């Protein structure tokens, strides 16, 4: 299966970079799979979420073993909101798929993705946009918003998780990437469960022949990415994060141009 090998290479590279900068990998996987054009929106979203979930498990375990600590209470509160947001985001996507054709849904995702990534680059670059919110009540609310956007776009959530965590909680980027990956895990676990129960035909609707390629590549990518993250400095991670977002904006604009004028 040539497509399976191509998917595996894309997922591996996306998850290596995603694990380093907290993007999850889906921000690269979805637009590249869109460009390949072998599967429809729902299958691409399923593969993307499965890869993201696998990467998040492997990467988090490796980073915690290496001693990168997080506050469990903060992680749980944000992630609980992300679970709800993941459910809402998947329902929104499912509704659009039922109301619009595949290319129209892709176009909506592309437009929203470009806007989100542009705002994320600006927010990450502005050093004076830093606060330290103390109220725990705001954490689940932020989690809902992050999970909804991540699940709807199928991008893992990192492009918004990282700058939001840096801005509102004053976290350095390496710590923000750790929290981001934990949030990604919960939002996409929720999303995958929802897909199984709400999609006509359940999991049999999806092209499960490709799962071994997806899971194996994501696990390897998460492992190697977590190792590289330990080596890079805060400034290097920040530069990689911004460069990655710029590259994905260009890729999404290309996909949008193909849909409109191809």
Protein Blocks (a to p, Z undefined) as FASTA:
>chain_A
ZZlmmmmmmmmmmmmmmmmnonoommmmmmmmmmnomacfklmmmmmmmmmmmmmmmmmm
mmmmnopacdfklmmmmmmmmmmmmmmmmmmmmmmmmmpcfklmmmmmmmmmmmmmmmmm
mmmmmmmlccddfbfklmmmmmmmmmmmmmmnonoommmmmmmmmmmnopafklmmmmmm
mmmmmmmmmmmmmmmmmpghijmlpcfklmmmmmmmmmmmmmmmmmmmmmpcfklmmmmm
mmmmmmmmmmmmmmmmmmmmZZ
